[in-house]
Amino acid sequence: MAQEIERAGIPTAVFTALDTIAQSVGCYRIVRGAGVLHVTGNPALTPPQERAWRRRLIERALQALQTPVERPEVFAAGG
């Protein structure tokens, strides 16, 4: 699906903990999440820490959407 949307000129970003699978199916902007069970969150963090972590994740995804890519690239959220 991401490939078809990209072909239409709309950038996409995929959140995943499994980079190699996202690459193998043709995703170009891959935003690495926390883990398989909690891709966009981390239940081990306190609520304020998790909000900050999620904010960094979304900011990284927005940065990925603005980055021109010609092949799959992984964007790590960090922190």
C-alpha positions, -999 to +999 in steps of 0.1 A: +000+000+000+028+024+009+044+019-025+012+028-043+007+060-023+043+070-029+038+065-066+010+090-065+035+115-051+024+113-014+052+105+010+045+078+036+062+067+068+057+033+084+061+027+122+076-007+129+099-026+151+108-050+122+129-029+098+138-058+075+102-067+069+092-032+061+122-029+037+113-062+020+077-051+012+090-018-003+085+008+024+109+037+019+106+057+051+107+034+081+104+048+115+116+024+142+093+020+171+099+008+206+093-029+201+071-055+186+043-054+212+044-017+217+055+000+185+044+035+193+047+034+231+067+021+260+047+009+290+079+008+311+081+046+312+061+069+334+032+087+317+052+120+313+082+101+299+061+081+275+044+113+262+079+128+256+090+096+239+059+095+216+064+131+208+100+124+196+086+094+176+061+117+158+087+144+152+110+118+137+082+106+114+074+141+103+111+146+096+111+113+076+082+125+055+101+156+045+132+137+036+136+127-001+146+090-004+153+068-033+156+035-014+144+023+020+158+043+049+153+037+086+147+066+109+153+058+146+132+078+171+161+079+196+158+081+233 
